[in-house]
Amino acid sequence: MLRSFKSKHILIFEKQVILTPTCHDLLLGAGATIVGPVSTLVDALERLISQMVDGVIIDIEVDEFALVELSKILDELCVPFLFVTGHRSTVGPYILIDDVVELAKIGLALFSPPRARTVH
């Protein structure tokens, strides 16, 4: 169910700890390499420069400036990224919790090929 993460290097950018040990172990068990986690924009940029990164999971609680700046840089580098929350809420569809189904949603969103768009 988590095969989207196989051989992927995932940077976790969080304000507070949202990557629990269980979640970390599930990702590792799926074949992912966890880069970080990091909690500052400078640390995130250093990891992007010094390590292979296939995708970035960004905590929506990160400060606004860092969130926007990192998003712009990732977009320019064509590195897929996704905003997540660490708790169930109505804020967004992606939740980084100890749940295989929720992790699978994140993996598919980050690493599935883009869908064809229909123009009317």
N, C-alpha and C positions, 0 to 999 in steps of 0.2 A: 504494500500500500504506500510505502514511502520511497519507492524506487526513483522518483524525481530527484532525490537528493544524492543518489549514488555518484561518487567521484566529484562532487561539487564542493567548492570552498566557499563557505558562507560567513560573511562578516555580520556580526550582531552589534548594532549601535543602540545602546539603551541608556535611559536616564537613571533608572534604578534597576536592580536585578530582576529581569523578567525571564531570563533563561534559567530555568530550574535544573537541578542535577538530573532529574528524570527526563526532562525534555532534551537536555544535552546528550544523555545516553541513547535516547531514541534516534536522534540525528546521527550520532556516531555509528550506531547499529545499522543505520540505513546506508552507510558508506560515505557520509559527509565529513568534511574537515571543518571544524569551527575556528574561524579567525576572530580573535577577541574572546569575549566581548570587550567593546570600548565604550567610553562614556563622554568623550569630547570630540569635537570636530577635528582638532589637530591629530589626535590618536587615530581617528578613522582615516584621515588622509595619509598618515604615515603607513598604515596597514595597506591601503590601496597601492601605494608606491612600492612597498617592500615585499608584499606577498601576493600570491595569486588569489584573486577574488572573482568568483563566478556569479555571485548574487549577494544582495545586502538586505537584511531585515532591520527595519528602523522602528523603534519604539515611538509611538505618537506623542509620548510625554517629553521627548527631547525638546530643548528650547527651539523656538521658532526660527531664529537666525540659522542655527546649525542644520535644522531640518531642511530649510529652503536651499542653503548653500550646498549641502551634500547632495541633495536631489538634482540640482543643476549640474554638478560635476559628474555624477553617475550617469545622467542622461547624455552628457557630452561624450563620456567614455563608452556608452552603450552597455553599461552594466545594469542588469535588471535589479530593481529594488521594490520593496513592498513595505507599507506602513502597517504596523500591528499594535495591538494592545495586549497587556499581560493578564487581563481579566475579562470575563464575559460581560459584555455591555452592548448597547445599541450604537456605539460610536462607529464601528466599522465591521466589515465582514471577516477580518483576519485576526485570530486570537492565538498568541504563542503560549500555549498551555500544554500540560502533560496529557494530551489527547491525540491519538494517532490520526483520527479523522481531521481534526483541525490542522495538524502538521501537514497532512496530505494536501489540504486545500492551499496551504502556503507554498508547498513544493510545486504544485501544478501551476499556480499563478506566476511563480518566478521563472519556471523552466519549460513550460509547454510552449510549442511554437505559436506565434500569433495566429488568431483565427482570420480567415478571409473576410474581408468587409464587403458588404453589398452596398452598391451605390444606386439610389433610386432617382 
